[in-house]
Each structure stands twice: as C-alpha cells, then as structure tokens.
Amino acid sequence: MKRKELTGFFGCVGLLFFAAVAWSAVPDTGYTKWYDVADNVFSCPRPGQVLYSQTDDSSSNPSSYTKLDDSGNALPDSAMSWTMVKDNVTGLIWEMKTNMNWVKNYNDPHDADNTYTWYDNNPATNGGYEGTPDKGKDTKDFINALNTANFGGFSDWRLPTLKELHTIVNYDIPSPGPTINAAYFPNTQPSFYWSSTASSGYDYRAWCVGFDDGYAHDYGKYGNYFVRAVRGRQETHPPQQRYWDNSSAPFVGDRLTARRK
C-alpha cells in the first residue's frame, strides 16, 4: 500500500521542508485521502496499522485564514471584499489579487493577470545571478510598487520564499486547480507563481510553485510568471529545536506539525 506523496521538490527534501522556518506551526497539507498501488482510495490507517501517523492521519494544524481590510483590520468571513489575507497558522499576511479577466494591467500591481520576470539585484539573495530586469514588469519592480504605495499600511512586502509559498497550497484539490483555498484567495491562476528562492544548482534559474498541481519547478529567471506578495517574519528554526526523540516509542516528534515521524 502507499499514500499519495508530494513529489518533485517535496519528494527530494522530505523532512527538511520546513527546517529553516521558525513559525510556531505550519498548516496541514490538505491531503485527506489514502491510495493503494492501483490509485484506489482506502481508509486512513488507524493506530497500530501500517502507515499510521503520516500527514493524512489528523488535522493537527488545520488551515485558518482571516480576511483583512486595506488598513490591516480583521473582517468577518462573510466579508465580500478584502485586501489582504492573514494565515492564522504561520502569521504571514498575503496580498490579494484582483481583476482576473485575462487582460494585463501593470498600472495595478494587484492585477491577477500580470506576469513578471524574476529580478533581484542583491547578490546576497539572488543566487549569483540577478535575473532579468524588465521595466515595470519584473519581480523587483512589483514589490517596489507595493512598498512605495505603503500597501495595506505596510512597506515591508516581499516575494515569498519557496517554503512560504508552499504553505498556502491545498494538495487535496486536484489538477488543474487552482490548488488553493479560493474562498480566501480568489483570482488565483492555476499556473506558476514566482518565489524569491533562487535555484542552488543553476544561477540563472529560480523556483516557482505551480498552483495547478502544487509542485515546485525551477525555471529560467527570464520567464514570465505570476506573483503574490507576502509580509511577515522569516526566522531560522534549528532542526535540533524542531524535533525531539521519544526513546520510549518508535517515532520522532515534530514541534511544527505536532506530529510523529
């Protein structure tokens, strides 16, 4: 028997996925089904059964969001208009996208149809290659536009890291997506969104998350892809502080997910 696993980026890094982020918790993946080798759905394993205590077993950190107005004030879930979304699990605040009508409007950085090249002229964060500047149509200009306008009353907006971008993916939504909670993140394209994370193997590439399948992909920085800004702290979370060993039971505890591994 097997469980459907995150492949691509996730399949490579496994437990290391959130090791460098210091949120008090991370959201559940959204997976709710188990599959056998023929892709047939079967019941979630119970204590004592094979594969028990994988990420589908429980909802220890169910996703939770709050709609915010243009001043950062909380709105009820019933609100029909909002400007930002707060992830109550990670504490990150996300930009809302608007006007998804297949017409690009670069005078509005929130336009859901706009695509941008990847550009970061900071050698400390660009992976050795700054990318492709494109006046008004690159990721640096996009972020500058939000911060210059003091969007939502804040001037610390940034492009999300690959890890951060993955936290708003809902993996229980099948392709073609969009693999995200559309009740809080409407106007999301079922396509690739740039992260700020440069590829470690090829300096001319950077990581995207596909909101059509939830997987990570690294593409040339000259590519035109969608964007979503975020704000909130980035901190390190040393692995030795994240995990604990329970010598009386055959598992390792994970403080972020509150699960056994």
CORHUGI-V313833 format. One line per field, one symbol per residue. ss: DSSP state (H for helix, E for strand, C for the rest). burial: I if it has 24 or more other ideal C-beta (glycine too) atoms within 12 Angstrom, else O. Layout:
ss=???
burial=???
This chain:
ss=CECCCCCCHHHHHHHHCCCCCCCCCCCCCCCCCEECCCCCEECCCCCCCCCCCCCCCCCCCCCCEEEECCCCCEECCCCCCCCEEEECCCCCEEECCECCCCCCCCCCCCECCCCEECECCCCCCCCCCCECCCCCCEHHHHHHHHHHCCHHHCCCCEECCHHHHHCCCCCCCCCCCCCCCCCCCCCCCCCEEEEEEECCCCCCEEEEEECCCCCEEEEECCCCEECCEEECCCCCCCHHHHEEEECCCCEEEECCCCEEC
burial=OOIIOIOOIIOOOOOOIIIIIOIOIIIIIIIOOIOOOOOOOOOIOOOOOOOOIIIIIOOOIOIOIIIIOOOOOOOOOOOOOIIIIIIIIIIIIIIIIIOIOOOOOOOIIIIIIIIIIIIIOOOOIIIOIIIIOOOOIIIIIIIIIIOOOOIIOIOOIIIIIIIIIIIIIIIIIOOOIIIIIOOIIOIIIIIIIIIIIIIOOOOOIIIIIIIIIIIIIIIIIIIIIIIIIIIIOIOOIOOOOIIOOOOOOOOOOIIIIIIOI
